[in-house]
Each structure stands twice: as C-alpha cells, then as structure tokens.
Amino acid sequence: MVLVLDCGSTNLRAAAVNPRGEIVAQASRPNRSLPQPGGKPGWTVWDLEEILRKLSQASREVSSTVGPENVKALILTTWGADGAPVRRDGSLTYHPISWMCPRTKGIASEILKWMDAWDIFRITGYQVISFNTLLRLIWLRRHCPKALEEAYTWLMMPGLLVQRLTGEFHIEPTSGSTMMTMDLKRRDWSSTMLELAGLDAGFFPEWSQPGDVIGYTTEAASRRFMVPRGTPVIVGGHDTQFAILGSCAQAGYLTLSSGTWEILGVRVDAFKPTRIGFENGLIIEADVQPSLWNPQILMMGSAVLEWIREMLFAEIERGDYAAMIKEAEEAPPGANGLFLVPSFVKESGPTRKFKTLGTLLGLTLRTKRGHIYRAALEGLSFQLREAVKILTEATGFKAQGIRVVGGGSKNDLWNRIRADVTGLPISVPVREESTVLGAAMVAFLGIGRYSSLEEAGEAMCPDERTFRPGVNKELYNRLFKRYSEIPVTLESFYERVHEETGQR
C-alpha cells in the first residue's frame, strides 16, 4: 500500500491505498490557521509543528490498522499559495502566512501600478489575487527583510512537510504554479516576476516532478509516523491538480470538484492564455504531468446549500441532506418561478470581485423551503453552465461531458439538474476521494508498481454512474435565458444601493 497525507486547510488526513485504488484505512484531524503571535489583529499563520503533530497522529492510526510493514511509499498533497522561508537546517525564518491573512491586500492593488494584469496573466496564468505567494514575498522584503536574508530557500507547504520527513528541499510545478512567479509556458521561474520581490531563481530549490522519489524517511520521522525507516517519499504537490488526475475523467470531459466552492477544470496540452479567459476570471496551473496544464474557474458551491440548511432546515444535522433533497424533489422544475442567483466569482483587477451578490427572485406566499433549495440547485447549475461556456471558449476544448467529484457529487438530484441544465452527461465515480486517488496513482508510479499514469488509471480508477440530460432539458434552456439576463440588471442595482448606503 501507499500512504497518502492529504492536507487541506480545514482537514488533515492520512489514507492507506492499495494498487486497486481502494482506501483500506484512513484517519483525519481538523486543521486551522491561527492568529500570528505578536502580529496585528486579523493576521493569521499556520503552526507547522501542530500540523505535523496531527498528521503523525493520523498516520500512526492508519499504519497500525494496515501494518507498518505494508506501507511501501508516502506521498503528500496540500492546498496551494502558502509557504515559508527556511534556514539550511529546515527551521523557519518566518511563520507560514495563511491565504486567509489580509496583510497583502494593499500590495495586490499596488502591483498593478508596476505591471499590467493581462501581462501577468500571459506569463503566470494567474489573476492578481490578494493571497498570491509573490505578494507575501514582496511583503516580507519590505516588512521583515531579515526573514529572507537569513533564509537558505523558500518552500511551499508540501516542501515544508516533506523536508521534515526526509531532510530534503524541493519544489514542484503544481505548487509553484500557485505562486504567480512562474513562466508557466516553460514551467520554470519567471525572472520578471521574481524581480518584483528582489529575488532570483537561485533562491528556490531545484525543480522536482510529481512521481520522483525526493528522499526517504529519516529515523525520527519513521518513528513519528509509524512507517518503516527509509520509506520512499514521492513528490506530490497541490491538491487541486491531484483531484483532477484522480477524477479519472475520460477524454473530452471537464472535471468539476464540488465542495464548499466548486472548481471547474480541464487538462489541456498547451499553455494558451486568452483574453476571454482573463476577463472572465480563468486561472491556469501546471498539471501533474509535465506536458499538460489545468485551466480552471472557481465558483460558489455547496456553501450556498449549507446556508439554506442553517436558515431554513435548522432541525437537520450538518451533512444530512436527505430530507432537504426530498422536499426539493417535490418542487417542480423551475421551482415555481423562483430564481436563486449565487455569487458568481470573477477575477477583476487586484482583488476577488463578485459579479453579483447572492439573490432570490420570485418569492411568493406559496413559496416553501423545498422550492428555495431546488432553486439553489438550479442556480448553481446555471452558474456551472456559464462556467462551461467560458472555459470552452477560452481554451477551445470541446466538452463532451462533466466528471463530478467531491461532496457535491453525492447529490443525485443535483446531478440530474446539472445534466439537464448543461445538456451534457454527468459522470460520478462510485468511490470518492479523487485527491487521494490521484496522489496514490503517482505514488505507485514513483515506486515502479505501474509504468505510467495511464496504466495506474486502468487499474485504480473506479466504476462510475452517469446522469444524462432528460425531459427537463428544454425547460431549463428557456429558464437559463432568463437567468442570464438577471446579473447585469442586479449588478447596476446593487452598485446604486451601495453608493446610496455606503454598505457592502
């Protein structure tokens, strides 16, 4: 088996996966960012030692279940954008600043005085977002230069954790592409972008690639994580890229990672930034495989549904959606004329901008909570249709279907509505955990269990269920035309309200 350490910003997990792609055992611990000691109000950082402690607890729990001797490799994925400068001995010269920390918002606005946002996008594939890693490097150069001067190198979160396991320093393109510092077409550093922080490529480790053996667990790490001493540690990286790989989407399919937020992405064989992609908030990251890239769009997701649960279904426990779905199924398609417009995220300039605020239109005295929940599923599906249009126009990709993974893939009613609204088949794997599966595929490749990711996919990818467009397709086509007209009107309305009230 291989041991996957899947580290999210809200949950830390260890999972043992066998060569058939089955999770044999797993354990998790909660994760959170913390107020920075001695920092200003609102500043948040990660406690690396706390993360390691929780990961090791989860690892020991899993390893004791499957037997340490059966763990043949270890691989690690994390969220993107966050990292820290380190000394040669691996100790930090500054805390890992959290992507939730607001300290770089001013720099996000300022950087556009130095470079045009379109030029940044053409080089890096990234929009200017307040938590971009480059902005934190600039912030450290200004406010804590000693942290960079004392540092041997900079490591992203996967690198920080792997260094504690092996003593080795590394960085790989999937995490590097979340930094806004790469010439993404070349999959190498951009001197133009690094100069903005007074840095050059020599400050960073040599590139490694997912699937490489970066090192072997030290004796201390082996004891702490309960794995055999010298266990190979395989290069992992950014969880989004591994989720796209582990979705096992067939040729011609987009991948939708559906959770609190939704990420619609695709694997393409060329880096081709376009104006339509730039203007509609597309970002592009490096795929797990060196010859591929991942254009993607971020949207509001099941956070909308969770808000409805809290407001209207308070008696239902978190995560128990069966009663909500039942009431929504009793409501007719179109929810009796009720429209819910979720906040559609659009990158525009230095900070994240919402195309509209969330809006409910068409409430009557006959409206029930099931209508509202159904309208939310339909509104999120209309939003998906918009995203499909943007992604396909920006990339030239001809979508033949959508592969849905994550928590939102478990809702059959939502999947049927997605199929009817988009006019595309929706496929759902019968086993979840696409990030873990993608990482396990790469780990088995790294230790030679499989000779290619294609071979690993054939052996490990799960069966699927498919939802095809049905009798409501034409109705949703008509409703989508009405839905598409709403945001333009509402945006101007909200802008006037904001001007008059000074409130947002």
C-alpha positions as MATLAB code, in Angstrom:
seq = 'MVLVLDCGSTNLRAAAVNPRGEIVAQASRPNRSLPQPGGKPGWTVWDLEEILRKLSQASREVSSTVGPENVKALILTTWGADGAPVRRDGSLTYHPISWMCPRTKGIASEILKWMDAWDIFRITGYQVISFNTLLRLIWLRRHCPKALEEAYTWLMMPGLLVQRLTGEFHIEPTSGSTMMTMDLKRRDWSSTMLELAGLDAGFFPEWSQPGDVIGYTTEAASRRFMVPRGTPVIVGGHDTQFAILGSCAQAGYLTLSSGTWEILGVRVDAFKPTRIGFENGLIIEADVQPSLWNPQILMMGSAVLEWIREMLFAEIERGDYAAMIKEAEEAPPGANGLFLVPSFVKESGPTRKFKTLGTLLGLTLRTKRGHIYRAALEGLSFQLREAVKILTEATGFKAQGIRVVGGGSKNDLWNRIRADVTGLPISVPVREESTVLGAAMVAFLGIGRYSSLEEAGEAMCPDERTFRPGVNKELYNRLFKRYSEIPVTLESFYERVHEETGQR';
ca = [
       0.000    0.000    0.000;
       0.945    3.657   -0.212;
       0.238    6.206    2.498;
      -1.276    9.471    1.270;
      -1.082   12.514    3.531;
      -3.880   14.723    2.179;
      -3.538   18.080    3.908;
      -6.315   20.615    3.493;
      -6.693   23.966    5.183;
      -9.634   22.602    7.220;
      -8.850   18.893    7.432;
      -5.666   16.792    7.688;
      -5.947   13.182    6.615;
      -3.863   10.045    6.230;
      -5.122    7.282    3.929;
      -3.683    3.890    3.013;
      -4.476    2.976   -0.606;
      -3.936   -0.353   -2.324;
      -2.994   -0.898   -6.002;
      -6.687   -1.210   -6.946;
      -7.343    2.329   -5.725;
      -9.254    1.242   -2.630;
      -8.816    3.192    0.600;
      -8.105    0.453    3.122;
      -7.874    2.722    6.169;
      -7.975    6.444    6.861;
      -7.936    8.879    9.747;
      -8.254   12.645    9.970;
      -7.758   15.602   12.258;
      -9.098   19.172   11.976;
      -6.824   21.932   10.722;
      -6.983   25.699   11.145;
      -4.891   28.800   10.792;
      -4.095   30.763   13.955;
      -3.584   34.406   14.959;
       0.061   35.318   14.487;
       1.843   35.726   17.851;
       2.751   39.385   18.189;
       1.079   40.196   14.874;
      -1.586   42.729   14.056;
      -5.274   41.923   14.553;
      -6.500   39.679   11.766;
      -3.095   38.338   10.795;
      -3.192   34.558   10.528;
      -0.461   31.960   10.107;
      -0.018   28.184   10.163;
       1.545   26.342   13.073;
       3.761   23.874   11.205;
       4.503   21.823   14.295;
       0.805   21.447   15.092;
       0.134   20.285   11.533;
       2.948   17.739   11.783;
       1.665   16.524   15.140;
      -1.856   15.965   13.822;
      -0.605   14.358   10.622;
       1.582   11.967   12.573;
      -1.373   11.029   14.795;
      -3.486   10.236   11.742;
      -0.597    8.366   10.119;
       0.003    6.212   13.193;
      -3.696    5.387   13.400;
      -3.764    4.237    9.784;
      -0.420    2.449    9.905;
      -1.385    0.492   12.993;
      -4.518   -0.690   11.155;
      -2.829   -1.853    7.944;
       0.545   -2.819    9.455;
       3.596   -0.535    9.071;
       5.399   -3.178    7.019;
       2.763   -2.838    4.277;
       3.454    0.880    3.714;
       5.744    0.961    0.669;
       5.728    4.691   -0.072;
       4.476    8.009    1.243;
       3.165   10.989   -0.739;
       1.832   14.352    0.377;
      -0.587   16.923   -1.097;
      -1.633   20.288    0.361;
      -3.516   23.425   -0.510;
      -1.720   25.998   -2.677;
      -0.270   29.503   -2.359;
       1.171   29.143    1.171;
       4.802   28.580    2.096;
       7.669   29.960    4.176;
      11.389   30.804    4.119;
      13.653   28.274    5.854;
      17.254   28.000    7.010;
      19.580   25.255    5.808;
      18.588   23.132    8.828;
      14.911   23.436    7.843;
      13.931   25.817   10.637;
      11.606   28.667    9.749;
      12.759   32.266    9.495;
       9.118   33.399    9.419;
       5.732   31.810   10.028;
       3.875   30.331    7.025;
       1.379   33.118    6.309;
      -2.154   31.838    5.693;
      -4.005   32.547    2.458;
      -6.773   33.934    4.703;
      -4.479   36.660    6.098;
      -5.377   40.168    4.827;
      -1.904   41.743    5.148;
      -1.153   41.722    1.398;
      -4.370   43.302    0.125;
      -2.664   46.658   -0.375;
       0.170   45.097   -2.346;
      -2.385   43.403   -4.621;
      -3.586   46.855   -5.666;
      -0.089   48.286   -5.851;
       1.353   45.600   -8.115;
      -0.935   46.715  -10.922;
       0.935   50.027  -10.997;
       4.071   48.096  -11.907;
       2.649   45.573  -14.376;
      -0.498   45.233  -16.419;
      -2.776   42.450  -15.138;
      -3.034   40.989  -18.635;
       0.778   40.758  -18.882;
       0.873   38.970  -15.515;
      -1.770   36.523  -16.726;
       0.079   35.863  -20.001;
       3.248   34.979  -18.066;
       1.930   33.191  -14.992;
      -1.587   32.030  -15.884;
      -2.766   33.778  -12.725;
      -5.057   36.627  -11.866;
      -3.893   39.112   -9.233;
      -5.432   37.758   -6.047;
      -4.649   39.173   -2.620;
      -3.179   35.904   -1.322;
      -0.758   35.270   -4.199;
       2.534   33.942   -2.846;
       4.502   36.614   -4.706;
       2.699   39.313   -2.743;
       3.835   37.727    0.502;
       7.419   37.598   -0.731;
       7.144   41.319   -1.501;
       5.626   41.918    1.938;
       8.497   40.097    3.656;
      11.050   42.056    1.616;
       9.506   45.286    2.862;
       8.495   44.491    6.424;
      10.745   41.633    7.506;
      13.764   41.539    5.174;
      15.763   39.598    7.733;
      13.482   36.599    7.157;
      14.588   36.425    3.527;
      18.208   37.355    4.211;
      18.589   34.554    6.771;
      16.778   32.013    4.617;
      18.502   29.280    2.649;
      15.455   28.816    0.433;
      11.680   29.081    0.184;
       9.421   26.033    0.462;
       5.747   25.706   -0.330;
       3.585   23.739    2.117;
       4.316   20.323    0.529;
       8.016   21.136    0.656;
       7.906   22.251    4.299;
       6.306   18.969    5.357;
       8.454   16.741    3.131;
      11.595   18.419    4.484;
      10.594   17.351    7.988;
      10.130   13.791    6.736;
      13.309   13.456    4.690;
      15.616   16.417    5.309;
      15.451   17.206    1.577;
      14.473   20.513   -0.042;
      12.246   20.534   -3.104;
       9.605   22.394   -5.047;
       7.440   21.105   -7.878;
       5.369   22.810  -10.603;
       1.854   22.086   -9.307;
       2.526   24.105   -6.149;
       4.883   26.504   -7.901;
       2.157   27.430  -10.358;
       0.024   28.779   -7.486;
       2.705   31.373   -6.604;
       2.290   33.837   -9.524;
       6.062   33.596  -10.038;
       6.370   31.091  -12.888;
       6.732   31.443  -16.617;
       4.047   28.825  -16.928;
       4.596   28.012  -20.583;
       8.191   26.996  -19.790;
       7.213   25.559  -16.388;
      10.125   27.443  -14.887;
      10.694   30.598  -12.862;
       9.920   33.995  -14.372;
      12.765   36.425  -13.713;
      10.343   39.275  -14.452;
       8.010   38.241  -11.656;
      10.725   37.321   -9.139;
      12.429   40.695   -9.592;
       9.329   42.341   -8.118;
      10.316   40.754   -4.792;
      14.043   41.277   -5.276;
      14.652   37.556   -5.792;
      16.033   35.249   -8.452;
      15.665   31.570   -9.294;
      18.709   30.661   -7.196;
      16.716   31.339   -4.031;
      14.493   28.322   -4.682;
      15.236   24.582   -4.723;
      15.792   22.720   -7.969;
      12.580   21.577   -9.604;
      11.282   18.087   -8.844;
       8.406   16.440  -10.679;
       5.419   14.545   -9.245;
       6.364   10.880   -9.150;
      10.050   11.498   -8.381;
      11.497    9.935   -5.245;
      12.550   13.052   -3.344;
      14.070   11.172   -0.412;
      13.483    8.624    2.326;
      12.006    8.955    5.782;
      14.545    9.663    8.475;
      14.715    7.500   11.560;
      12.943   10.173   13.619;
      10.202   10.641   11.007;
       9.735    6.885   10.658;
       9.129    6.558   14.383;
       6.863    9.574   14.495;
       4.679    8.496   11.539;
       4.961    4.730   12.219;
       6.329    3.772    8.814;
       9.436    1.690    8.058;
      12.699    3.590    8.248;
      13.800    4.668    4.784;
      10.306    4.574    3.284;
      10.436    6.319   -0.129;
       8.768    9.742   -0.138;
       7.299   10.530   -3.553;
       6.901   14.076   -4.849;
       3.264   15.167   -4.564;
       2.031   18.770   -4.650;
      -1.081   20.908   -4.965;
      -4.289   19.041   -4.118;
      -6.374   20.562   -6.937;
      -4.122   19.048   -9.601;
      -4.204   15.634   -7.963;
      -8.004   15.826   -7.706;
      -8.206   16.481  -11.456;
      -5.952   13.484  -12.125;
      -7.802   11.295   -9.614;
     -11.201   12.210  -11.045;
     -10.383    9.732  -13.827;
     -12.306   11.907  -16.274;
     -12.492   10.321  -19.702;
     -11.318   12.099  -22.840;
     -13.494   15.084  -23.680;
     -14.754   15.549  -20.121;
     -14.362   18.559  -17.877;
     -13.761   17.938  -14.177;
     -15.908   19.626  -11.523;
     -14.592   19.426   -7.970;
     -17.741   20.184   -5.989;
     -17.488   21.207   -2.358;
     -17.892   24.431   -0.374;
     -16.526   26.018   -3.517;
     -16.598   24.463   -6.966;
     -13.636   24.296   -9.335;
     -14.327   23.512  -12.984;
     -11.122   22.450  -14.697;
      -9.722   20.613  -17.675;
      -6.426   19.066  -18.765;
      -5.027   20.611  -21.963;
      -1.794   20.046  -23.843;
      -0.737   23.678  -24.304;
      -0.494   26.883  -22.278;
      -2.653   29.341  -24.205;
      -3.805   32.330  -22.137;
      -6.621   34.180  -23.886;
      -8.363   37.485  -23.346;
     -11.741   35.845  -22.832;
     -10.265   33.632  -20.128;
      -8.504   36.546  -18.465;
     -11.576   38.770  -18.467;
     -13.784   36.034  -17.011;
     -11.578   35.015  -14.109;
      -9.861   31.928  -15.518;
      -6.640   30.773  -13.856;
      -4.186   28.234  -15.270;
      -1.994   25.913  -13.204;
       0.574   23.246  -14.013;
      -0.823   19.725  -14.325;
       0.697   16.726  -12.547;
       2.082   15.615  -15.927;
       4.786   17.878  -17.411;
       3.119   18.145  -20.828;
      -0.274   19.311  -19.536;
      -1.861   22.405  -17.979;
      -5.077   22.962  -15.981;
      -7.261   25.983  -16.880;
      -9.961   26.332  -14.216;
     -12.734   28.529  -12.862;
     -13.634   28.959   -9.196;
     -17.301   29.356   -8.240;
     -19.501   29.410   -5.177;
     -20.638   25.864   -4.358;
     -22.351   24.000   -1.555;
     -21.699   26.863    0.857;
     -24.978   28.196   -0.580;
     -26.739   24.947    0.292;
     -25.252   24.950    3.771;
     -26.538   28.483    4.317;
     -30.040   27.325    3.316;
     -29.767   24.399    5.716;
     -28.811   26.705    8.579;
     -31.533   29.257    7.782;
     -34.451   27.012    6.768;
     -33.670   23.454    7.841;
     -32.238   24.100   11.295;
     -33.539   20.791   12.651;
     -31.367   18.852   10.177;
     -27.845   17.964   11.231;
     -24.918   19.198    9.149;
     -24.179   16.776    6.329;
     -27.627   15.111    6.434;
     -29.222   16.399    3.249;
     -31.730   13.603    2.513;
     -34.737   15.498    3.900;
     -33.784   18.660    2.020;
     -33.398   16.731   -1.227;
     -36.771   15.029   -0.717;
     -38.552   18.375   -0.338;
     -36.723   19.762   -3.382;
     -37.765   16.741   -5.452;
     -41.386   17.514   -4.575;
     -40.981   21.004   -6.064;
     -41.420   21.213   -9.854;
     -38.527   22.017  -12.231;
     -38.149   25.790  -12.229;
     -39.209   25.913   -8.556;
     -42.490   27.693   -9.392;
     -40.654   30.623  -10.981;
     -38.158   31.088   -8.133;
     -34.616   32.053   -9.173;
     -31.590   31.881   -6.911;
     -28.545   33.646   -8.315;
     -25.397   32.579   -6.407;
     -22.450   34.925   -6.174;
     -20.501   34.153   -9.332;
     -16.821   34.808   -8.639;
     -14.999   36.918  -11.156;
     -11.373   37.986  -11.017;
     -11.244   41.635  -11.935;
      -8.129   43.613  -11.151;
      -6.330   43.297   -7.841;
      -8.895   41.512   -5.713;
     -11.664   38.959   -5.980;
     -14.861   40.565   -7.176;
     -18.373   39.150   -7.140;
     -20.347   39.603  -10.320;
     -23.461   39.906   -8.195;
     -24.438   39.387   -4.611;
     -26.483   36.274   -3.931;
     -30.107   36.969   -4.831;
     -33.539   35.313   -4.583;
     -36.152   36.421   -7.114;
     -39.762   35.317   -7.389;
     -40.730   34.721   -3.759;
     -44.467   34.404   -3.159;
     -46.622   33.489   -0.182;
     -46.799   29.976   -1.635;
     -43.029   29.513   -1.685;
     -41.830   26.658    0.503;
     -38.337   25.892    1.708;
     -38.144   22.988   -0.734;
     -38.646   25.466   -3.578;
     -35.749   27.539   -2.281;
     -33.459   24.515   -2.016;
     -34.384   23.404   -5.539;
     -33.856   26.942   -6.844;
     -30.395   26.857   -5.280;
     -29.532   23.591   -7.047;
     -30.801   25.072  -10.302;
     -28.996   28.385   -9.784;
     -25.705   26.647   -9.059;
     -26.238   24.547  -12.181;
     -26.939   27.662  -14.284;
     -23.703   29.092  -12.893;
     -21.943   25.881  -13.976;
     -23.340   26.261  -17.481;
     -21.896   29.778  -17.639;
     -18.533   28.449  -16.465;
     -18.567   25.672  -19.074;
     -19.159   28.292  -21.768;
     -16.294   30.467  -20.517;
     -13.872   27.574  -20.151;
     -14.611   26.071  -23.550;
     -14.462   29.422  -25.344;
     -11.233   30.364  -23.579;
      -9.476   27.074  -24.285;
     -11.111   25.713  -27.429;
     -11.839   22.480  -25.555;
     -14.920   20.675  -26.867;
     -16.735   19.420  -23.782;
     -18.479   16.076  -24.191;
     -19.387   15.689  -20.527;
     -18.532   16.648  -16.954;
     -16.929   14.426  -14.319;
     -18.113   15.499  -10.849;
     -16.088   14.638   -7.743;
     -16.206   15.815   -4.141;
     -19.061   16.092   -1.672;
     -21.423   17.693   -4.198;
     -21.220   14.608   -6.406;
     -23.270   12.601   -3.883;
     -26.478   14.559   -4.531;
     -28.320   12.675   -7.301;
     -30.971   15.377   -7.718;
     -28.263   17.989   -8.246;
     -26.530   15.728  -10.779;
     -29.766   15.275  -12.742;
     -30.313   19.040  -12.761;
     -26.692   19.610  -13.836;
     -27.210   17.264  -16.782;
     -30.488   18.908  -17.815;
     -29.127   22.445  -17.466;
     -25.778   21.922  -19.216;
     -27.073   19.454  -21.783;
     -24.063   17.267  -21.019;
     -23.786   13.836  -19.394;
     -22.639   13.993  -15.774;
     -20.463   11.100  -14.622;
     -19.789   10.368  -10.959;
     -17.258    7.843   -9.624;
     -18.718    5.227   -7.299;
     -15.736    5.779   -4.976;
     -14.986    9.275   -3.755;
     -11.705   10.876   -2.661;
     -10.257   11.924   -6.021;
      -7.316   13.817   -4.463;
      -6.243   10.751   -2.500;
      -6.674    8.523   -5.554;
      -4.651   10.850   -7.787;
      -1.854   11.027   -5.236;
      -1.857    7.245   -4.817;
      -1.587    6.765   -8.577;
       1.502    8.979   -8.638;
       2.988    7.231   -5.606;
       2.603    3.775   -7.187;
       4.200    5.174  -10.342;
       7.064    6.524   -8.235;
       7.906    3.124   -6.754;
       7.519    1.290  -10.064;
       4.279   -0.544   -9.297;
       2.913    0.916  -12.522;
       4.935    2.018  -15.537;
       2.727    5.014  -16.401;
      -0.193    7.029  -15.074;
      -2.311    5.528  -17.835;
      -1.566    2.031  -16.542;
      -2.247    3.173  -12.977;
      -5.558    4.657  -14.072;
      -6.664    1.460  -15.765;
      -6.024   -0.482  -12.563;
      -7.181    2.054   -9.989;
      -9.971    4.199  -11.454;
     -13.395    3.276  -10.025;
     -16.602    2.452  -11.836;
     -18.976    5.328  -12.497;
     -22.617    6.301  -12.687;
     -23.831    8.586  -15.465;
     -26.699   11.093  -15.443;
     -27.859   12.099  -18.916;
     -29.972   15.102  -19.994;
     -33.652   14.273  -19.695;
     -37.115   15.639  -20.344;
     -36.454   18.907  -18.478;
     -33.601   19.967  -20.780;
     -35.710   22.288  -22.951;
     -37.408   23.887  -19.948;
     -34.026   24.660  -18.419;
     -32.824   26.074  -21.748;
     -35.651   28.609  -21.601;
     -35.065   29.359  -17.918;
     -31.330   29.804  -18.480;
     -32.009   32.596  -20.973;
     -33.962   34.441  -18.279;
     -31.315   33.657  -15.670;
     -28.559   35.054  -17.904;
     -30.274   38.440  -18.016;
     -30.517   38.784  -14.233;
     -26.889   39.530  -13.180;
     -26.468   42.545  -15.489;
     -29.555   44.236  -14.076;
     -28.752   43.330  -10.490;
     -25.153   44.483  -10.685;
     -26.146   48.025  -11.611;
     -28.909   47.925   -8.989;
     -26.548   46.833   -6.209;
     -23.959   49.414   -7.230;
     -26.574   52.167   -6.839;
     -27.629   50.778   -3.452;
     -24.016   50.659   -2.310;
     -23.455   54.240   -3.414;
     -26.529   55.409   -1.521;
     -25.978   53.396    1.684;
     -22.203   53.065    1.779;
     -22.735   49.423    2.704;
     -21.470   46.248    1.036;
];
